[in-house]
């Protein structure tokens, strides 16, 4: 019996020794600070306004309903984070990674997010009013009914994004945007100067909602269905 227990103990030791060394566990109980690790932590329904989270690891962190207005997310990794109905209004997120976040009805109003990535993100009904979005990627993002009122977009990539019913009509395009294969069903583009836009095709324009003041790239023309009727939700 003693030998049997000894053998089992040795086996357990060998299995532990052979197991890969795990990375440092996230410190979910720590207060907000630069470069912290809140990976996969739950930070739901909290008041975290003005928090300094520069360079933080926020991979898959749950920020549902949390107030993060005025926070610093510069160079932070928020990939796959949950931001449903969260507020990041007025925050700084230059170079941040928001790829594949779930951010239904989140507010990114007045955010400074130059060079950030929202690739593959779920951003239905998100508010980007007044946001500064130079060099931002929205490639393959879900942007149904997203609002870009008074946002400044420079070199933004909407390639393969779903822009159905998104409102870009009051945004300012200070540099060429890319719309390759973007789905633009009833996308509001009234009054926009898209003459330098890349990747736009006539089929997209036929689906979108522009007006006589919308400027299109050379070779594209306004369809007879413009302007679209006002939408009432």
ChimeraX commands (.cxc) that place a marker at each C-alpha (Angstrom):
marker #1 position 0.00,0.00,0.00 radius 0.5
marker #1 position 2.82,2.42,0.90 radius 0.5
marker #1 position 4.56,1.71,-2.40 radius 0.5
marker #1 position 1.30,2.28,-4.25 radius 0.5
marker #1 position 0.86,5.70,-2.60 radius 0.5
marker #1 position 4.48,6.56,-3.35 radius 0.5
marker #1 position 3.97,5.69,-7.01 radius 0.5
marker #1 position 0.84,7.83,-7.19 radius 0.5
marker #1 position 2.69,10.72,-5.56 radius 0.5
marker #1 position 5.55,10.41,-8.04 radius 0.5
marker #1 position 3.09,10.33,-10.94 radius 0.5
marker #1 position 1.34,13.46,-9.70 radius 0.5
marker #1 position 4.69,15.23,-9.33 radius 0.5
marker #1 position 5.71,14.30,-12.87 radius 0.5
marker #1 position 2.41,15.52,-14.29 radius 0.5
marker #1 position 2.77,18.86,-12.54 radius 0.5
marker #1 position 6.34,19.20,-13.69 radius 0.5
marker #1 position 5.33,18.47,-17.28 radius 0.5
marker #1 position 2.46,20.96,-17.28 radius 0.5
marker #1 position 3.18,24.28,-19.01 radius 0.5
marker #1 position 3.91,27.19,-16.75 radius 0.5
marker #1 position 0.79,29.39,-16.69 radius 0.5
marker #1 position 1.02,33.12,-17.20 radius 0.5
marker #1 position 0.49,35.44,-14.28 radius 0.5
marker #1 position -3.15,35.48,-13.24 radius 0.5
marker #1 position -5.10,38.67,-13.80 radius 0.5
marker #1 position -5.35,40.93,-10.77 radius 0.5
marker #1 position -9.09,41.57,-10.84 radius 0.5
marker #1 position -9.06,43.18,-7.41 radius 0.5
marker #1 position -6.54,45.89,-8.27 radius 0.5
marker #1 position -7.51,49.52,-8.73 radius 0.5
marker #1 position -7.25,51.13,-12.14 radius 0.5
marker #1 position -3.67,51.94,-13.13 radius 0.5
marker #1 position -1.53,51.94,-16.28 radius 0.5
marker #1 position -0.48,48.55,-17.68 radius 0.5
marker #1 position -2.57,46.57,-15.21 radius 0.5
marker #1 position -3.92,43.12,-16.06 radius 0.5
marker #1 position -7.71,42.83,-15.93 radius 0.5
marker #1 position -7.93,40.09,-18.53 radius 0.5
marker #1 position -11.33,38.34,-18.38 radius 0.5
marker #1 position -12.25,40.22,-15.19 radius 0.5
marker #1 position -15.79,41.40,-14.48 radius 0.5
marker #1 position -16.00,45.18,-14.17 radius 0.5
marker #1 position -19.72,45.56,-14.79 radius 0.5
marker #1 position -21.87,48.52,-13.78 radius 0.5
marker #1 position -19.03,50.47,-12.14 radius 0.5
marker #1 position -18.10,54.16,-11.99 radius 0.5
marker #1 position -14.59,54.33,-13.45 radius 0.5
marker #1 position -14.62,57.83,-14.94 radius 0.5
marker #1 position -11.19,59.28,-15.65 radius 0.5
marker #1 position -9.36,56.00,-14.94 radius 0.5
marker #1 position -5.82,55.73,-16.27 radius 0.5
marker #1 position -5.68,52.41,-18.11 radius 0.5
marker #1 position -2.94,53.25,-20.57 radius 0.5
marker #1 position -1.32,50.12,-21.95 radius 0.5
marker #1 position -3.57,47.88,-19.82 radius 0.5
marker #1 position -4.45,44.30,-20.69 radius 0.5
marker #1 position -8.25,44.38,-20.87 radius 0.5
marker #1 position -8.66,41.35,-23.11 radius 0.5
marker #1 position -12.20,39.96,-22.74 radius 0.5
marker #1 position -12.91,42.20,-19.73 radius 0.5
marker #1 position -16.63,42.76,-19.05 radius 0.5
marker #1 position -17.37,46.49,-18.80 radius 0.5
marker #1 position -21.13,46.22,-19.42 radius 0.5
marker #1 position -22.98,49.36,-18.24 radius 0.5
marker #1 position -19.76,50.79,-16.78 radius 0.5
marker #1 position -19.01,54.52,-16.92 radius 0.5
marker #1 position -15.50,54.94,-18.37 radius 0.5
marker #1 position -15.97,58.50,-19.58 radius 0.5
marker #1 position -12.77,60.49,-19.74 radius 0.5
marker #1 position -10.62,57.39,-19.18 radius 0.5
marker #1 position -7.19,56.87,-20.72 radius 0.5
marker #1 position -7.04,53.77,-22.95 radius 0.5
marker #1 position -3.98,54.73,-24.98 radius 0.5
marker #1 position -2.37,51.59,-26.43 radius 0.5
marker #1 position -4.60,49.38,-24.24 radius 0.5
marker #1 position -5.72,45.96,-25.43 radius 0.5
marker #1 position -9.51,45.63,-25.22 radius 0.5
marker #1 position -9.85,42.82,-27.75 radius 0.5
marker #1 position -13.07,40.84,-27.19 radius 0.5
marker #1 position -14.03,43.08,-24.25 radius 0.5
marker #1 position -17.74,43.54,-23.50 radius 0.5
marker #1 position -18.78,47.20,-23.62 radius 0.5
marker #1 position -22.54,46.80,-23.94 radius 0.5
marker #1 position -24.17,50.13,-22.99 radius 0.5
marker #1 position -20.85,51.30,-21.53 radius 0.5
marker #1 position -19.78,54.93,-21.81 radius 0.5
marker #1 position -16.30,55.83,-23.07 radius 0.5
marker #1 position -17.38,59.37,-23.81 radius 0.5
marker #1 position -14.50,61.84,-24.05 radius 0.5
marker #1 position -11.90,59.15,-23.43 radius 0.5
marker #1 position -8.45,58.91,-25.02 radius 0.5
marker #1 position -7.87,55.69,-26.93 radius 0.5
marker #1 position -5.10,56.50,-29.38 radius 0.5
marker #1 position -3.61,53.24,-30.66 radius 0.5
marker #1 position -6.01,51.10,-28.61 radius 0.5
marker #1 position -7.17,47.68,-29.76 radius 0.5
marker #1 position -10.97,47.33,-29.74 radius 0.5
marker #1 position -10.98,44.39,-32.17 radius 0.5
marker #1 position -13.98,42.07,-31.76 radius 0.5
marker #1 position -15.44,44.01,-28.83 radius 0.5
marker #1 position -19.16,43.65,-28.11 radius 0.5
marker #1 position -20.35,47.22,-27.76 radius 0.5
marker #1 position -24.07,47.38,-28.52 radius 0.5
marker #1 position -25.37,50.88,-27.70 radius 0.5
marker #1 position -21.99,51.91,-26.28 radius 0.5
marker #1 position -21.07,55.58,-26.31 radius 0.5
marker #1 position -17.78,56.55,-27.91 radius 0.5
marker #1 position -18.90,60.18,-28.23 radius 0.5
marker #1 position -16.02,62.67,-28.45 radius 0.5
marker #1 position -13.46,59.87,-28.10 radius 0.5
marker #1 position -9.95,60.50,-29.43 radius 0.5
marker #1 position -9.10,57.19,-31.07 radius 0.5
marker #1 position -6.52,57.99,-33.72 radius 0.5
marker #1 position -4.88,54.79,-34.97 radius 0.5
marker #1 position -7.24,52.51,-33.02 radius 0.5
marker #1 position -8.70,49.28,-34.36 radius 0.5
marker #1 position -12.37,48.28,-34.17 radius 0.5
marker #1 position -11.91,45.43,-36.66 radius 0.5
marker #1 position -14.60,42.78,-36.37 radius 0.5
marker #1 position -16.32,44.68,-33.53 radius 0.5
marker #1 position -20.05,44.50,-32.72 radius 0.5
marker #1 position -21.01,48.18,-32.69 radius 0.5
marker #1 position -24.73,48.21,-33.44 radius 0.5
marker #1 position -26.32,51.54,-32.43 radius 0.5
marker #1 position -22.99,52.75,-31.03 radius 0.5
marker #1 position -22.56,56.51,-30.70 radius 0.5
marker #1 position -19.43,58.00,-32.30 radius 0.5
marker #1 position -20.71,61.58,-32.22 radius 0.5
marker #1 position -17.84,64.07,-32.29 radius 0.5
marker #1 position -15.23,61.29,-32.28 radius 0.5
marker #1 position -11.78,61.86,-33.78 radius 0.5
marker #1 position -11.08,58.77,-35.84 radius 0.5
marker #1 position -7.98,59.30,-37.95 radius 0.5
marker #1 position -6.52,56.08,-39.31 radius 0.5
marker #1 position -9.10,53.91,-37.56 radius 0.5
marker #1 position -10.00,50.45,-38.85 radius 0.5
marker #1 position -13.65,49.36,-38.84 radius 0.5
marker #1 position -12.93,46.45,-41.18 radius 0.5
marker #1 position -15.57,43.69,-40.91 radius 0.5
marker #1 position -17.26,45.58,-38.06 radius 0.5
marker #1 position -21.02,45.48,-37.42 radius 0.5
marker #1 position -22.10,49.14,-37.47 radius 0.5
marker #1 position -25.85,48.86,-38.01 radius 0.5
marker #1 position -27.51,52.16,-37.00 radius 0.5
marker #1 position -24.24,53.53,-35.61 radius 0.5
marker #1 position -24.22,57.34,-35.37 radius 0.5
marker #1 position -21.21,59.38,-36.54 radius 0.5
marker #1 position -22.72,62.84,-35.98 radius 0.5
marker #1 position -19.97,65.48,-36.26 radius 0.5
marker #1 position -17.27,62.79,-36.14 radius 0.5
marker #1 position -14.01,63.55,-37.96 radius 0.5
marker #1 position -12.88,60.63,-40.09 radius 0.5
marker #1 position -9.50,60.65,-41.79 radius 0.5
marker #1 position -8.27,57.62,-43.69 radius 0.5
marker #1 position -10.85,55.38,-42.03 radius 0.5
marker #1 position -11.29,51.81,-43.30 radius 0.5
marker #1 position -14.84,50.47,-43.59 radius 0.5
marker #1 position -13.86,47.52,-45.79 radius 0.5
marker #1 position -16.34,44.60,-45.49 radius 0.5
marker #1 position -18.16,46.44,-42.66 radius 0.5
marker #1 position -21.92,46.32,-42.20 radius 0.5
marker #1 position -23.03,49.96,-42.36 radius 0.5
marker #1 position -26.75,49.30,-42.77 radius 0.5
marker #1 position -28.74,52.30,-41.54 radius 0.5
marker #1 position -25.58,53.87,-40.08 radius 0.5
marker #1 position -25.65,57.67,-40.15 radius 0.5
marker #1 position -22.56,59.28,-41.67 radius 0.5
marker #1 position -24.39,62.30,-43.02 radius 0.5
marker #1 position -23.06,64.81,-40.50 radius 0.5
marker #1 position -19.54,63.41,-40.31 radius 0.5
marker #1 position -16.51,65.17,-41.76 radius 0.5
marker #1 position -14.19,63.20,-44.04 radius 0.5
marker #1 position -10.83,64.96,-43.97 radius 0.5
marker #1 position -9.09,62.22,-45.94 radius 0.5
marker #1 position -10.07,59.36,-48.24 radius 0.5
marker #1 position -12.01,56.52,-46.65 radius 0.5
marker #1 position -12.15,52.93,-47.86 radius 0.5
marker #1 position -15.51,51.26,-48.44 radius 0.5
marker #1 position -14.47,48.09,-50.26 radius 0.5
marker #1 position -17.34,45.55,-50.12 radius 0.5
marker #1 position -19.03,47.46,-47.28 radius 0.5
marker #1 position -22.76,46.71,-46.96 radius 0.5
marker #1 position -24.48,50.11,-47.23 radius 0.5
marker #1 position -28.20,49.38,-47.03 radius 0.5
marker #1 position -29.89,52.73,-46.23 radius 0.5
marker #1 position -26.58,54.16,-45.00 radius 0.5
marker #1 position -27.10,57.93,-44.63 radius 0.5
marker #1 position -24.51,59.75,-46.74 radius 0.5
marker #1 position -26.43,62.96,-47.45 radius 0.5
marker #1 position -24.19,65.96,-48.01 radius 0.5
marker #1 position -20.95,63.99,-47.84 radius 0.5
marker #1 position -17.97,64.58,-50.08 radius 0.5
marker #1 position -17.01,61.02,-50.99 radius 0.5
marker #1 position -15.27,61.97,-54.21 radius 0.5
marker #1 position -11.94,60.64,-52.89 radius 0.5
marker #1 position -13.41,57.49,-51.30 radius 0.5
marker #1 position -11.84,54.18,-52.31 radius 0.5
marker #1 position -13.66,50.92,-53.03 radius 0.5
marker #1 position -17.11,52.40,-53.61 radius 0.5
marker #1 position -19.19,50.73,-56.31 radius 0.5
marker #1 position -22.45,51.73,-57.96 radius 0.5
marker #1 position -24.30,48.83,-56.30 radius 0.5
marker #1 position -23.43,50.27,-52.87 radius 0.5
marker #1 position -24.60,53.73,-53.91 radius 0.5
marker #1 position -27.91,52.26,-55.11 radius 0.5
marker #1 position -28.53,50.89,-51.61 radius 0.5
marker #1 position -27.39,53.99,-49.70 radius 0.5
marker #1 position -29.24,57.23,-48.96 radius 0.5
marker #1 position -27.69,60.37,-50.41 radius 0.5
marker #1 position -28.98,63.58,-51.91 radius 0.5
marker #1 position -28.09,66.19,-54.50 radius 0.5
marker #1 position -25.24,67.51,-52.36 radius 0.5
marker #1 position -23.53,64.10,-52.00 radius 0.5
marker #1 position -20.31,64.03,-54.02 radius 0.5
marker #1 position -19.37,60.67,-55.47 radius 0.5
marker #1 position -16.18,59.28,-57.01 radius 0.5
marker #1 position -15.73,59.65,-60.74 radius 0.5
marker #1 position -17.81,57.10,-62.63 radius 0.5
marker #1 position -20.53,56.74,-60.00 radius 0.5
marker #1 position -23.90,58.46,-60.20 radius 0.5
marker #1 position -26.78,59.25,-57.87 radius 0.5
marker #1 position -29.71,56.82,-58.29 radius 0.5
marker #1 position -33.24,57.99,-59.03 radius 0.5
marker #1 position -34.33,56.81,-55.57 radius 0.5
marker #1 position -32.41,59.64,-53.86 radius 0.5
marker #1 position -33.18,61.29,-51.54 radius 0.5
marker #1 position -34.47,58.59,-49.22 radius 0.5
marker #1 position -37.44,59.40,-47.00 radius 0.5
marker #1 position -36.69,60.34,-43.41 radius 0.5
marker #1 position -36.51,57.33,-41.16 radius 0.5
marker #1 position -38.72,57.13,-38.10 radius 0.5
marker #1 position -37.70,54.61,-35.44 radius 0.5
marker link #1:1,2 radius 0.2
marker link #1:2,3 radius 0.2
marker link #1:3,4 radius 0.2
marker link #1:4,5 radius 0.2
marker link #1:5,6 radius 0.2
marker link #1:6,7 radius 0.2
marker link #1:7,8 radius 0.2
marker link #1:8,9 radius 0.2
marker link #1:9,10 radius 0.2
marker link #1:10,11 radius 0.2
marker link #1:11,12 radius 0.2
marker link #1:12,13 radius 0.2
marker link #1:13,14 radius 0.2
marker link #1:14,15 radius 0.2
marker link #1:15,16 radius 0.2
marker link #1:16,17 radius 0.2
marker link #1:17,18 radius 0.2
marker link #1:18,19 radius 0.2
marker link #1:19,20 radius 0.2
marker link #1:20,21 radius 0.2
marker link #1:21,22 radius 0.2
marker link #1:22,23 radius 0.2
marker link #1:23,24 radius 0.2
marker link #1:24,25 radius 0.2
marker link #1:25,26 radius 0.2
marker link #1:26,27 radius 0.2
marker link #1:27,28 radius 0.2
marker link #1:28,29 radius 0.2
marker link #1:29,30 radius 0.2
marker link #1:30,31 radius 0.2
marker link #1:31,32 radius 0.2
marker link #1:32,33 radius 0.2
marker link #1:33,34 radius 0.2
marker link #1:34,35 radius 0.2
marker link #1:35,36 radius 0.2
marker link #1:36,37 radius 0.2
marker link #1:37,38 radius 0.2
marker link #1:38,39 radius 0.2
marker link #1:39,40 radius 0.2
marker link #1:40,41 radius 0.2
marker link #1:41,42 radius 0.2
marker link #1:42,43 radius 0.2
marker link #1:43,44 radius 0.2
marker link #1:44,45 radius 0.2
marker link #1:45,46 radius 0.2
marker link #1:46,47 radius 0.2
marker link #1:47,48 radius 0.2
marker link #1:48,49 radius 0.2
marker link #1:49,50 radius 0.2
marker link #1:50,51 radius 0.2
marker link #1:51,52 radius 0.2
marker link #1:52,53 radius 0.2
marker link #1:53,54 radius 0.2
marker link #1:54,55 radius 0.2
marker link #1:55,56 radius 0.2
marker link #1:56,57 radius 0.2
marker link #1:57,58 radius 0.2
marker link #1:58,59 radius 0.2
marker link #1:59,60 radius 0.2
marker link #1:60,61 radius 0.2
marker link #1:61,62 radius 0.2
marker link #1:62,63 radius 0.2
marker link #1:63,64 radius 0.2
marker link #1:64,65 radius 0.2
marker link #1:65,66 radius 0.2
marker link #1:66,67 radius 0.2
marker link #1:67,68 radius 0.2
marker link #1:68,69 radius 0.2
marker link #1:69,70 radius 0.2
marker link #1:70,71 radius 0.2
marker link #1:71,72 radius 0.2
marker link #1:72,73 radius 0.2
marker link #1:73,74 radius 0.2
marker link #1:74,75 radius 0.2
marker link #1:75,76 radius 0.2
marker link #1:76,77 radius 0.2
marker link #1:77,78 radius 0.2
marker link #1:78,79 radius 0.2
marker link #1:79,80 radius 0.2
marker link #1:80,81 radius 0.2
marker link #1:81,82 radius 0.2
marker link #1:82,83 radius 0.2
marker link #1:83,84 radius 0.2
marker link #1:84,85 radius 0.2
marker link #1:85,86 radius 0.2
marker link #1:86,87 radius 0.2
marker link #1:87,88 radius 0.2
marker link #1:88,89 radius 0.2
marker link #1:89,90 radius 0.2
marker link #1:90,91 radius 0.2
marker link #1:91,92 radius 0.2
marker link #1:92,93 radius 0.2
marker link #1:93,94 radius 0.2
marker link #1:94,95 radius 0.2
marker link #1:95,96 radius 0.2
marker link #1:96,97 radius 0.2
marker link #1:97,98 radius 0.2
marker link #1:98,99 radius 0.2
marker link #1:99,100 radius 0.2
marker link #1:100,101 radius 0.2
marker link #1:101,102 radius 0.2
marker link #1:102,103 radius 0.2
marker link #1:103,104 radius 0.2
marker link #1:104,105 radius 0.2
marker link #1:105,106 radius 0.2
marker link #1:106,107 radius 0.2
marker link #1:107,108 radius 0.2
marker link #1:108,109 radius 0.2
marker link #1:109,110 radius 0.2
marker link #1:110,111 radius 0.2
marker link #1:111,112 radius 0.2
marker link #1:112,113 radius 0.2
marker link #1:113,114 radius 0.2
marker link #1:114,115 radius 0.2
marker link #1:115,116 radius 0.2
marker link #1:116,117 radius 0.2
marker link #1:117,118 radius 0.2
marker link #1:118,119 radius 0.2
marker link #1:119,120 radius 0.2
marker link #1:120,121 radius 0.2
marker link #1:121,122 radius 0.2
marker link #1:122,123 radius 0.2
marker link #1:123,124 radius 0.2
marker link #1:124,125 radius 0.2
marker link #1:125,126 radius 0.2
marker link #1:126,127 radius 0.2
marker link #1:127,128 radius 0.2
marker link #1:128,129 radius 0.2
marker link #1:129,130 radius 0.2
marker link #1:130,131 radius 0.2
marker link #1:131,132 radius 0.2
marker link #1:132,133 radius 0.2
marker link #1:133,134 radius 0.2
marker link #1:134,135 radius 0.2
marker link #1:135,136 radius 0.2
marker link #1:136,137 radius 0.2
marker link #1:137,138 radius 0.2
marker link #1:138,139 radius 0.2
marker link #1:139,140 radius 0.2
marker link #1:140,141 radius 0.2
marker link #1:141,142 radius 0.2
marker link #1:142,143 radius 0.2
marker link #1:143,144 radius 0.2
marker link #1:144,145 radius 0.2
marker link #1:145,146 radius 0.2
marker link #1:146,147 radius 0.2
marker link #1:147,148 radius 0.2
marker link #1:148,149 radius 0.2
marker link #1:149,150 radius 0.2
marker link #1:150,151 radius 0.2
marker link #1:151,152 radius 0.2
marker link #1:152,153 radius 0.2
marker link #1:153,154 radius 0.2
marker link #1:154,155 radius 0.2
marker link #1:155,156 radius 0.2
marker link #1:156,157 radius 0.2
marker link #1:157,158 radius 0.2
marker link #1:158,159 radius 0.2
marker link #1:159,160 radius 0.2
marker link #1:160,161 radius 0.2
marker link #1:161,162 radius 0.2
marker link #1:162,163 radius 0.2
marker link #1:163,164 radius 0.2
marker link #1:164,165 radius 0.2
marker link #1:165,166 radius 0.2
marker link #1:166,167 radius 0.2
marker link #1:167,168 radius 0.2
marker link #1:168,169 radius 0.2
marker link #1:169,170 radius 0.2
marker link #1:170,171 radius 0.2
marker link #1:171,172 radius 0.2
marker link #1:172,173 radius 0.2
marker link #1:173,174 radius 0.2
marker link #1:174,175 radius 0.2
marker link #1:175,176 radius 0.2
marker link #1:176,177 radius 0.2
marker link #1:177,178 radius 0.2
marker link #1:178,179 radius 0.2
marker link #1:179,180 radius 0.2
marker link #1:180,181 radius 0.2
marker link #1:181,182 radius 0.2
marker link #1:182,183 radius 0.2
marker link #1:183,184 radius 0.2
marker link #1:184,185 radius 0.2
marker link #1:185,186 radius 0.2
marker link #1:186,187 radius 0.2
marker link #1:187,188 radius 0.2
marker link #1:188,189 radius 0.2
marker link #1:189,190 radius 0.2
marker link #1:190,191 radius 0.2
marker link #1:191,192 radius 0.2
marker link #1:192,193 radius 0.2
marker link #1:193,194 radius 0.2
marker link #1:194,195 radius 0.2
marker link #1:195,196 radius 0.2
marker link #1:196,197 radius 0.2
marker link #1:197,198 radius 0.2
marker link #1:198,199 radius 0.2
marker link #1:199,200 radius 0.2
marker link #1:200,201 radius 0.2
marker link #1:201,202 radius 0.2
marker link #1:202,203 radius 0.2
marker link #1:203,204 radius 0.2
marker link #1:204,205 radius 0.2
marker link #1:205,206 radius 0.2
marker link #1:206,207 radius 0.2
marker link #1:207,208 radius 0.2
marker link #1:208,209 radius 0.2
marker link #1:209,210 radius 0.2
marker link #1:210,211 radius 0.2
marker link #1:211,212 radius 0.2
marker link #1:212,213 radius 0.2
marker link #1:213,214 radius 0.2
marker link #1:214,215 radius 0.2
marker link #1:215,216 radius 0.2
marker link #1:216,217 radius 0.2
marker link #1:217,218 radius 0.2
marker link #1:218,219 radius 0.2
marker link #1:219,220 radius 0.2
marker link #1:220,221 radius 0.2
marker link #1:221,222 radius 0.2
marker link #1:222,223 radius 0.2
marker link #1:223,224 radius 0.2
marker link #1:224,225 radius 0.2
marker link #1:225,226 radius 0.2
marker link #1:226,227 radius 0.2
marker link #1:227,228 radius 0.2
marker link #1:228,229 radius 0.2
marker link #1:229,230 radius 0.2
marker link #1:230,231 radius 0.2
marker link #1:231,232 radius 0.2
marker link #1:232,233 radius 0.2
view
